Amino acid sequence: MSPSPAASPLQPVVIIADDHPLFRAALRLAVERVLPGAQVIEADSFSALQAVVAKAPDADLVLLDLRMPGVRGYSSLVWLRAEHASVPVVMVSADEDPSTIHRALDFGAAGFIPKSAGLEVLTTALTAVLDGQLWTPPEAAAPPDNKDAQLARRVASLSPQQLRVLMQLAEGRLNKQIAYDFSVTEATVKAHVTAILRKLGLYGRTQAAVLAQRLLLADAVALDVSALTLGADEDDAEPQG
């Protein structure tokens, strides 16, 4: 991972998060063509990305690999959108399936660049995103606005604290365990769970846990939890309204 010296106020900052050195080098070259003089900061894992973003919270762009150490599915993208909503994030991946591309966009990505893209395509994509446009491969046709897409956008709207709690639910953690991990009261955790259920339009924590588990998958599996049979432990359940 490259060092991250302080940038000047007018110097653009681009973060490249990918565990493949050769592809990081290709992205760096494309960035330098589009933004001469930009400060490029590299991260080769999710933990490294978190450290880099903490030091450069006002970065102009993050280029994010879908799969790298410490990342489970789309969790890194959702984390970035929750923690640093003003920073545009472009997903880069060897998975070029249209469903994967559209799921990344549903979770708030500003674009999707296939790893098979050549330098000219990388340059075109970065230019478009930095101009405020949404860029995807031409062959990725727009899908219908289905329930999965709506639910993914609701997940992307969660606050950082709510997202952390949702991820803990995916691990099967109880309220008291989450409260201990986050150094808060159980009442605070229950309030977060209630808010999560209301935002996502779910009935109980079991549905939320299943949704989170599916979110953590890198494959764009269905997020629908409407057919889930609820258990008797739905103490955080809230009626939909």
C-alpha positions, 0 to 999 in steps of 0.5 A: 500500500502506498503512503498517503502524504497530505494533499494540497487544498487544490490537489484531487485525491483518488483512493484505489482499493484493490488487492491486485498490484497490476490492476492498481497500476492500471487504474493509477495510470488512468487516473493520472491521464484524467487528473494530472497531478492527482494524489493517488492513495492505494489500499490492498484490503478493507482494513487498509481502506478504512484507515486511508479513508479516515485520513482522507475523508474528503477524497474526490473518488474511491475506486473499489474492488468488489472482492478483496481481503476483509470484504464480504460482498457489497458490505464495503460499498454500503459501508462507504456510502453510509460513512462517507456519503459525499465521496463517489464510489466506483465499483471495479470487478471481474464479475461483469454480470448485469445483475451484479452491476445493477446491484452495485448501483442500487447500493449507491455506486457512481459507476461500475468498471469491468476489470477486462476494460482497457486503458481507453475505457478506464479513462472514459469511465473515470472522465464520466464519473468525475463529470458527475455522470453514472458510468456502466459498460454499454452492454449493461442495460437498465433493469426494471425497478423491482422490489430488490432494487428498492430494498437495496436503496433502502439499505443504502439509506441506513445510518452508519450506526444502523448499518453496523447493527444490521451487520451484527444481526447477520452474525446472529448476535443478540441485542445484549452482545451488540450493546457490549461490543458497541459500548451502548445500552440494550435500549439503544440497540433495540432502538436501532433495530426498530429504526432499521425495520421501519426503514426497510419495511420489515417485520422483525429481526429475523427478516433483517438478519436474512437480508443482511446475510444476502447483502454480504454475498458478492453474488446478486442473489434475491433480497426478497424476505417476504416469504420468510416464516417468522419465529417466536423471538421477534421481540423487536418486531414492528408492524408495517404502516 
